[in-house]
Amino acid sequence: MFNQNRIYRVFQLINYLKAKPAKSIRSIMQFLDTSERTVYRYLDMLKDLGFRIERDGGNRIWITDNGDSTVPFTDQEVDYLEKLIKTTGKHSKIAESVLQKIRHSGELQTGANLMFKAHLGRIVEQISIAIVEGRQLLIKNYSSANTQTISNRVVEPMCFTDDYESVSAFEVKTKKNKYFNIERMSEVEVLESKMQYEQLHEFYKPDIFGFQGKSVNKEIEIQMSMRAYLLLKEEYPMSIPYIKHIPDTDEYHFTAKVQSFKAPGRFVLGFLEDVNVLGSKDFIRYINRIVKKNL
């Protein structure tokens, strides 16, 4: 059986890899404060427990959380499987190994979900306090989907999105209004300092990829495989209404207007073999420029 510290670290890793965006090995090492070798050991352990460990084109890692996963088991399923496996004989090493994996899968998944929900609840509560009391907020270890870095951010929060997925806030360092995804926050702290830049606070509805701004006028059009489609809708759920299935080719067509080419560009570059960029001309030029730069 795992000791308590090891279980807690596995919980942390499950939650960290489920929260978007995908993580590099280096960022996982930093998050767990451990060695590269230990990170791979934990990833192998999660695979053994039935979690699907995925990698993108940049070798960044995430846990797929979809309906076709074989874990977690319900309490009734665990009880049934235990009874079924025990009929093979009390001294079967294979039976005992399977039983351990079933029990560990259930314990880890249940514990991880409960911890994650409680964790997010505490973050939302602290952000709400900062908004009501007009105080600045420290976001600790924020995982940026844009820069693929982890850093602390001092912000002045304004309001949540309707689904409490993100908070609209003014970032003190960059002097910009941005959206910060709640799941990408390690923790938050309400600071003693009062808000100082309220005259610069602006709220704009985010585009499909979470970027906010005055002009959502950049057009993108792509055609993609099922693999790319599944990841796009999972990572950016607001894209779903703009995706159409093409039965003849079993591909998917996506067209929309966005605030910035950065997020859709990053998505395309991660799936060059699965995505065909159809437009706009500006987006095609943007992709070609990034590809040439990385050659």
TISE-541425 format. One record per residue (C-alpha): x, y, z; chain; residue in three letters. Coordinates in Angstrom, 2 decimals. Each point is the difference from the previous one (the first is absolute). Last residue first. Layout:
<pts>
+---------+---------+---------+------+------+
!       X !       Y !       Z ! unit ! code !
+---------+---------+---------+------+------+
!       X !       Y !       Z !    A !  Ala !
...
+---------+---------+---------+------+------+
</pts>
This chain:
<pts>
+---------+---------+---------+------+------+
!       X !       Y !       Z ! unit ! code !
+---------+---------+---------+------+------+
!   13.01 !   25.17 !  -38.58 !    A !  Leu !
!   -1.80 !    1.72 !    2.88 !    A !  Asn !
!   -0.22 !    3.42 !   -1.65 !    A !  Lys !
!   -1.19 !   -1.56 !   -3.25 !    A !  Lys !
!   -2.90 !   -1.69 !    1.85 !    A !  Val !
!   -0.91 !    3.22 !    1.85 !    A !  Ile !
!   -0.08 !    2.04 !   -3.23 !    A !  Arg !
!   -2.00 !   -2.66 !   -1.83 !    A !  Asn !
!   -2.61 !   -0.07 !    2.79 !    A !  Ile !
!   -0.41 !    3.80 !    0.00 !    A !  Tyr !
!   -0.15 !    0.15 !   -3.81 !    A !  Arg !
!   -2.77 !   -2.63 !    0.04 !    A !  Ile !
!   -1.83 !    1.99 !    2.70 !    A !  Phe !
!    0.22 !    3.21 !   -2.04 !    A !  Asp !
!   -1.21 !   -1.79 !   -3.14 !    A !  Lys !
!   -3.00 !   -1.26 !    1.97 !    A !  Ser !
!   -0.10 !   -2.84 !   -0.52 !    A !  Gly !
!    0.10 !   -3.66 !   -1.04 !    A !  Leu !
!    2.50 !   -1.38 !    2.54 !    A !  Val !
!    0.09 !   -3.81 !   -0.24 !    A !  Asn !
!    0.37 !   -1.70 !    3.39 !    A !  Val !
!    1.01 !   -3.56 !    0.94 !    A !  Asp !
!    3.65 !   -0.08 !   -1.08 !    A !  Glu !
!    0.68 !    3.48 !    1.37 !    A !  Leu !
!   -1.63 !   -0.86 !    3.33 !    A !  Phe !
!    1.96 !    1.97 !    2.64 !    A !  Gly !
!    0.57 !    2.85 !   -2.45 !    A !  Leu !
!   -3.76 !    0.23 !   -0.57 !    A !  Val !
!   -0.75 !    0.34 !    3.72 !    A !  Phe !
!    2.70 !    2.65 !    0.49 !    A !  Arg !
!   -1.46 !    1.97 !   -2.89 !    A !  Gly !
!   -3.50 !   -0.30 !    1.46 !    A !  Pro !
!    1.37 !    1.44 !    3.28 !    A !  Ala !
!    2.20 !    2.76 !   -1.47 !    A !  Lys !
!   -2.21 !    1.19 !   -2.88 !    A !  Phe !
!   -1.71 !    2.57 !    2.23 !    A !  Ser !
!   -3.50 !    1.44 !    0.54 !    A !  Gln !
!   -1.81 !   -2.72 !   -1.93 !    A !  Val !
!   -2.46 !   -0.46 !   -2.83 !    A !  Lys !
!   -1.17 !   -3.52 !   -0.84 !    A !  Ala !
!    0.31 !   -2.94 !   -2.38 !    A !  Thr !
!    0.41 !   -3.69 !    0.78 !    A !  Phe !
!   -0.48 !   -2.95 !   -2.36 !    A !  His !
!    0.31 !   -3.58 !    1.24 !    A !  Tyr !
!    1.07 !   -3.11 !   -1.87 !    A !  Glu !
!   -1.79 !   -3.28 !   -0.69 !    A !  Asp !
!    0.70 !    0.56 !   -3.72 !    A !  Thr !
!   -3.56 !   -0.38 !   -1.32 !    A !  Asp !
!   -1.60 !    0.63 !    3.42 !    A !  Pro !
!    1.42 !    3.54 !    0.45 !    A !  Ile !
!   -0.66 !    0.90 !    3.66 !    A !  His !
!   -0.54 !    3.66 !    0.81 !    A !  Lys !
!    1.78 !    2.00 !    2.73 !    A !  Ile !
!   -1.05 !    3.53 !    0.94 !    A !  Tyr !
!   -2.44 !   -1.04 !    2.75 !    A !  Pro !
!    2.83 !   -2.02 !    1.67 !    A !  Ile !
!    2.57 !    2.80 !    0.22 !    A !  Ser !
!   -1.23 !    1.14 !    3.43 !    A !  Met !
!    1.30 !   -3.31 !    1.40 !    A !  Pro !
!    3.66 !    1.01 !   -0.57 !    A !  Tyr !
!    2.25 !   -2.76 !    1.42 !    A !  Glu !
!   -2.48 !   -2.85 !   -0.49 !    A !  Glu !
!   -1.46 !    1.33 !   -3.26 !    A !  Lys !
!    3.46 !    0.48 !   -1.49 !    A !  Leu !
!    1.30 !   -3.34 !    1.30 !    A !  Leu !
!   -2.82 !   -1.99 !   -1.57 !    A !  Leu !
!    0.26 !    1.93 !   -3.27 !    A !  Tyr !
!    3.75 !   -0.65 !   -0.31 !    A !  Ala !
!   -0.51 !   -3.76 !    0.30 !    A !  Arg !
!   -3.06 !    0.07 !   -2.27 !    A !  Met !
!    2.08 !    1.54 !   -2.76 !    A !  Ser !
!   -0.03 !    3.68 !   -0.86 !    A !  Met !
!   -1.19 !    2.70 !   -2.38 !    A !  Gln !
!    0.85 !    3.59 !    0.87 !    A !  Ile !
!   -1.42 !    3.50 !   -0.35 !    A !  Glu !
!    1.14 !    3.01 !    2.03 !    A !  Ile !
!   -1.18 !    3.59 !   -0.15 !    A !  Glu !
!    1.36 !    2.85 !    2.14 !    A !  Lys !
!   -2.74 !    2.47 !    0.92 !    A !  Asn !
!   -0.65 !   -0.34 !    3.73 !    A !  Val !
!    0.90 !    3.63 !    0.64 !    A !  Ser !
!   -0.23 !    1.61 !    3.43 !    A !  Lys !
!    1.94 !   -2.65 !    1.86 !    A !  Gly !
!   -0.21 !   -3.30 !    1.85 !    A !  Gln !
!    1.78 !   -3.28 !   -0.71 !    A !  Phe !
!   -1.65 !   -3.19 !    1.29 !    A !  Gly !
!    0.33 !   -2.15 !   -3.13 !    A !  Phe !
!   -3.60 !    0.43 !   -1.17 !    A !  Ile !
!    0.18 !    3.76 !    0.57 !    A !  Asp !
!   -0.30 !    1.61 !    3.40 !    A !  Pro !
!   -2.76 !    2.56 !    0.76 !    A !  Lys !
!    1.67 !    3.27 !    0.80 !    A !  Tyr !
!    0.23 !    1.60 !    3.42 !    A !  Phe !
!    2.15 !    3.07 !    0.52 !    A !  Glu !
!    1.82 !    1.14 !    3.12 !    A !  His !
!    2.30 !    2.97 !   -0.66 !    A !  Leu !
!   -1.77 !    2.42 !    2.36 !    A !  Gln !
!    0.12 !   -2.75 !    2.64 !    A !  Glu !
!    3.79 !    0.14 !    0.04 !    A !  Tyr !
!    0.95 !    0.15 !    3.69 !    A !  Gln !
!   -1.94 !   -2.84 !    1.64 !    A !  Met !
!    0.70 !   -0.12 !    3.75 !    A !  Lys !
!    3.10 !   -1.66 !    1.43 !    A !  Ser !
!   -0.52 !   -2.52 !    2.79 !    A !  Glu !
!    0.26 !   -2.89 !   -2.45 !    A !  Leu !
!   -2.52 !   -2.80 !   -0.55 !    A !  Val !
!    2.03 !   -3.12 !   -0.71 !    A !  Glu !
!   -0.53 !   -2.52 !   -2.80 !    A !  Val !
!    0.88 !   -3.65 !   -0.61 !    A !  Glu !
!    1.46 !   -2.24 !   -2.72 !    A !  Ser !
!   -1.97 !    1.85 !   -2.65 !    A !  Met !
!   -0.47 !   -1.63 !   -3.41 !    A !  Arg !
!   -3.43 !   -1.37 !    0.93 !    A !  Glu !
!   -1.35 !    3.54 !    0.58 !    A !  Ile !
!    0.88 !    1.20 !   -3.52 !    A !  Asn !
!    1.21 !    3.61 !    0.00 !    A !  Phe !
!   -1.53 !    2.45 !   -2.48 !    A !  Tyr !
!    1.90 !    3.21 !   -0.72 !    A !  Lys !
!   -0.11 !    3.77 !    0.33 !    A !  Asn !
!    3.48 !    1.43 !   -0.50 !    A !  Lys !
!    2.35 !    2.16 !    2.08 !    A !  Lys !
!    2.75 !   -2.60 !   -0.56 !    A !  Thr !
!    1.14 !   -0.12 !    3.64 !    A !  Lys !
!   -3.36 !    0.83 !    1.66 !    A !  Val !
!   -2.12 !   -2.54 !   -1.88 !    A !  Glu !
!   -3.62 !    1.19 !   -0.20 !    A !  Phe !
!   -2.40 !   -2.89 !    0.52 !    A !  Ala !
!   -2.78 !   -2.00 !   -1.64 !    A !  Ser !
!   -0.39 !   -3.28 !    1.83 !    A !  Val !
!   -0.30 !   -3.39 !   -1.68 !    A !  Ser !
!   -2.01 !   -3.24 !    0.13 !    A !  Glu !
!   -2.65 !    1.47 !    2.29 !    A !  Tyr !
!   -2.64 !   -1.08 !   -2.56 !    A !  Asp !
!   -1.27 !    3.56 !   -0.65 !    A !  Asp !
!    3.50 !    1.48 !   -0.12 !    A !  Thr !
!    1.17 !    1.45 !    3.29 !    A !  Phe !
!    0.37 !    3.70 !    0.84 !    A !  Cys !
!    2.46 !    2.83 !    0.64 !    A !  Met !
!    3.22 !   -1.38 !    1.46 !    A !  Pro !
!    2.97 !    2.36 !    0.58 !    A !  Glu !
!    3.08 !   -2.05 !   -0.77 !    A !  Val !
!    3.40 !   -0.97 !    1.37 !    A !  Val !
!    1.29 !   -3.02 !   -1.94 !    A !  Arg !
!    2.38 !   -2.78 !    1.10 !    A !  Asn !
!    1.62 !   -2.10 !   -2.72 !    A !  Ser !
!   -0.17 !   -3.29 !   -1.91 !    A !  Ile !
!    0.90 !    0.08 !   -3.68 !    A !  Thr !
!   -1.52 !   -1.34 !   -3.24 !    A !  Gln !
!   -0.07 !    3.58 !   -1.36 !    A !  Thr !
!   -3.62 !    0.07 !   -1.21 !    A !  Asn !
!   -1.57 !   -2.81 !    2.01 !    A !  Ala !
!    1.43 !    1.58 !    3.16 !    A !  Ser !
!    0.16 !   -2.20 !    3.09 !    A !  Ser !
!   -0.45 !    2.31 !    3.03 !    A !  Tyr !
!    2.32 !   -0.90 !    2.86 !    A !  Asn !
!   -1.62 !    2.31 !    2.56 !    A !  Lys !
!   -2.69 !    2.55 !   -0.86 !    A !  Ile !
!    0.43 !    2.97 !    2.34 !    A !  Leu !
!   -3.14 !    2.12 !    0.27 !    A !  Leu !
!   -0.48 !    3.75 !    0.40 !    A !  Gln !
!   -2.80 !    1.20 !    2.20 !    A !  Arg !
!   -3.41 !    1.58 !   -0.68 !    A !  Gly !
!   -1.73 !   -1.69 !    2.93 !    A !  Glu !
!   -2.67 !   -1.66 !   -2.16 !    A !  Val !
!    2.41 !   -0.98 !   -2.81 !    A !  Ile !
!    2.72 !   -1.25 !    2.37 !    A !  Ala !
!   -2.55 !   -2.02 !    2.00 !    A !  Ile !
!   -1.34 !   -1.57 !   -3.21 !    A !  Ser !
!    3.55 !   -0.99 !   -1.02 !    A !  Ile !
!    0.45 !   -1.70 !    3.38 !    A !  Gln !
!   -3.26 !   -1.98 !   -0.37 !    A !  Glu !
!    0.82 !   -1.02 !   -3.58 !    A !  Val !
!    3.39 !   -1.33 !    1.16 !    A !  Ile !
!   -1.52 !   -1.91 !    2.90 !    A !  Arg !
!   -2.55 !   -1.63 !   -2.31 !    A !  Gly !
!    2.72 !   -0.96 !   -2.46 !    A !  Leu !
!    1.87 !   -1.86 !    2.76 !    A !  His !
!   -3.16 !   -1.68 !    1.27 !    A !  Ala !
!   -0.78 !   -1.21 !   -3.50 !    A !  Lys !
!    3.56 !   -1.22 !   -0.53 !    A !  Phe !
!    0.18 !   -1.77 !    3.35 !    A !  Met !
!   -3.27 !   -1.84 !   -0.60 !    A !  Leu !
!    1.01 !   -0.98 !   -3.53 !    A !  Asn !
!    3.45 !   -1.17 !    1.09 !    A !  Ala !
!   -1.36 !   -2.05 !    2.88 !    A !  Gly !
!   -2.53 !   -1.76 !   -2.18 !    A !  Thr !
!    2.53 !   -0.65 !   -2.76 !    A !  Gln !
!    2.75 !   -1.15 !    2.33 !    A !  Leu !
!   -2.16 !   -2.27 !    2.14 !    A !  Glu !
!   -1.78 !   -1.59 !   -2.95 !    A !  Gly !
!    3.18 !   -0.59 !   -1.96 !    A !  Ser !
!    1.81 !   -1.30 !    3.10 !    A !  His !
!   -2.73 !   -2.53 !    0.71 !    A !  Arg !
!   -0.12 !   -1.25 !   -3.59 !    A !  Ile !
!    3.79 !   -0.09 !   -0.26 !    A !  Lys !
!    0.29 !   -1.96 !    3.24 !    A !  Gln !
!   -2.63 !   -2.48 !   -1.14 !    A !  Leu !
!    1.83 !   -0.57 !   -3.28 !    A !  Val !
!    3.23 !   -0.81 !    1.84 !    A !  Ser !
!   -1.83 !   -2.30 !    2.43 !    A !  Glu !
!   -1.59 !   -1.92 !   -2.88 !    A !  Ala !
!    3.34 !   -0.35 !   -1.77 !    A !  Ile !
!    1.65 !   -1.32 !    3.16 !    A !  Lys !
!   -2.74 !   -2.63 !    0.45 !    A !  Ser !
!    0.01 !   -1.23 !    3.60 !    A !  His !
!   -3.64 !    0.61 !    0.84 !    A !  Lys !
!   -1.34 !   -1.73 !   -3.09 !    A !  Gly !
!   -1.43 !    1.02 !   -3.37 !    A !  Thr !
!   -3.36 !    0.72 !    1.72 !    A !  Thr !
!    1.66 !    3.06 !    1.57 !    A !  Lys !
!   -0.04 !    1.70 !   -3.41 !    A !  Ile !
!   -3.81 !   -0.01 !   -0.22 !    A !  Leu !
!   -0.55 !    1.20 !    3.56 !    A !  Lys !
!    2.50 !    2.82 !   -0.44 !    A !  Glu !
!   -1.46 !    0.92 !   -3.39 !    A !  Leu !
!   -3.51 !    0.27 !    1.44 !    A !  Tyr !
!    1.08 !    2.14 !    2.97 !    A !  Asp !
!    2.04 !    2.29 !   -2.27 !    A !  Val !
!   -2.93 !    0.32 !   -2.40 !    A !  Glu !
!   -2.43 !    0.86 !    2.83 !    A !  Gln !
!    2.36 !    2.62 !    1.40 !    A !  Asp !
!    0.28 !    1.53 !   -3.48 !    A !  Thr !
!    3.16 !   -0.60 !   -1.99 !    A !  Phe !
!    2.19 !    2.90 !   -1.15 !    A !  Pro !
!    1.29 !   -1.04 !   -2.40 !    A !  Val !
!   -0.40 !   -1.77 !   -3.35 !    A !  Thr !
!    0.11 !    3.29 !   -1.91 !    A !  Ser !
!   -2.43 !    0.27 !   -2.93 !    A !  Asp !
!   -1.94 !    2.92 !    1.45 !    A !  Gly !
!    2.78 !    2.49 !    0.06 !    A !  Asn !
!    2.67 !    1.37 !    2.33 !    A !  Asp !
!    3.25 !   -0.14 !   -1.94 !    A !  Thr !
!    2.95 !    0.71 !    2.25 !    A !  Ile !
!    2.51 !    2.53 !   -1.32 !    A !  Trp !
!    3.58 !    0.13 !   -1.23 !    A !  Ile !
!    2.10 !    2.33 !   -2.12 !    A !  Arg !
!    2.25 !   -1.83 !   -2.49 !    A !  Asn !
!   -0.11 !    3.02 !   -2.36 !    A !  Gly !
!   -2.19 !   -1.83 !   -2.51 !    A !  Gly !
!   -2.51 !   -0.90 !    2.71 !    A !  Asp !
!    0.20 !   -2.78 !    2.59 !    A !  Arg !
!   -2.78 !   -2.02 !    1.68 !    A !  Glu !
!    0.00 !   -2.06 !    3.21 !    A !  Ile !
!   -3.19 !   -2.04 !    0.22 !    A !  Arg !
!   -0.56 !   -1.03 !    3.63 !    A !  Phe !
!   -0.39 !   -3.72 !    0.63 !    A !  Gly !
!    1.82 !   -0.50 !    3.30 !    A !  Leu !
!    3.05 !   -1.34 !   -1.82 !    A !  Asp !
!    0.08 !    3.18 !   -2.09 !    A !  Lys !
!   -0.10 !    2.09 !    3.20 !    A !  Leu !
!    2.97 !   -1.96 !    1.37 !    A !  Met !
!    1.96 !    0.51 !   -3.21 !    A !  Asp !
!   -0.60 !    3.76 !    0.32 !    A !  Leu !
!    1.21 !   -0.11 !    3.62 !    A !  Tyr !
!    3.22 !   -1.76 !   -1.03 !    A !  Arg !
!    0.46 !    2.48 !   -2.84 !    A !  Tyr !
!   -0.18 !    2.86 !    2.51 !    A !  Val !
!    2.44 !   -1.79 !    2.32 !    A !  Thr !
!    2.60 !   -0.20 !   -2.79 !    A !  Arg !
!   -0.44 !    3.67 !   -0.81 !    A !  Glu !
!    0.74 !    0.91 !    3.62 !    A !  Ser !
!   -2.35 !    1.56 !    2.57 !    A !  Thr !
!   -1.55 !    3.29 !    1.05 !    A !  Asp !
!   -3.48 !   -1.25 !   -0.90 !    A !  Leu !
!   -0.88 !    3.15 !   -2.00 !    A !  Phe !
!    3.56 !    0.59 !   -1.21 !    A !  Gln !
!    0.40 !   -3.59 !   -1.22 !    A !  Met !
!   -3.43 !    0.26 !   -1.65 !    A !  Ile !
!    1.11 !    3.26 !   -1.70 !    A !  Ser !
!    3.17 !   -1.69 !   -1.28 !    A !  Arg !
!   -1.94 !   -2.99 !   -1.33 !    A !  Ile !
!   -2.16 !    2.42 !   -1.99 !    A !  Ser !
!   -3.67 !    0.48 !    0.89 !    A !  Lys !
!   -3.16 !    0.03 !   -2.13 !    A !  Ala !
!   -2.23 !    3.02 !    0.64 !    A !  Pro !
!   -2.39 !   -0.68 !    1.68 !    A !  Lys !
!   -0.75 !   -1.70 !    3.31 !    A !  Ala !
!   -0.04 !   -3.79 !   -0.20 !    A !  Lys !
!    3.79 !   -0.20 !    0.34 !    A !  Leu !
!    0.05 !    2.08 !    3.18 !    A !  Tyr !
!   -2.91 !   -1.85 !    1.58 !    A !  Asn !
!    1.59 !   -3.39 !   -0.62 !    A !  Ile !
!    3.41 !    1.28 !    1.16 !    A !  Leu !
!   -1.33 !    1.41 !    3.25 !    A !  Gln !
!   -1.91 !   -3.17 !    0.79 !    A !  Phe !
!    3.18 !   -2.01 !   -0.70 !    A !  Val !
!    1.89 !    2.28 !    2.38 !    A !  Arg !
!   -2.65 !   -0.53 !    2.69 !    A !  Tyr !
!    0.17 !   -3.78 !   -0.43 !    A !  Ile !
!    3.79 !    0.13 !    0.37 !    A !  Arg !
!   -0.22 !    2.01 !    3.19 !    A !  Asn !
!   -2.59 !   -2.36 !    1.48 !    A !  Gln !
!    1.98 !   -3.19 !   -0.64 !    A !  Asn !
!   -1.06 !   -2.06 !   -2.98 !    A !  Phe !
!   -1.06 !   -3.61 !    0.58 !    A !  Met !
+---------+---------+---------+------+------+
</pts>
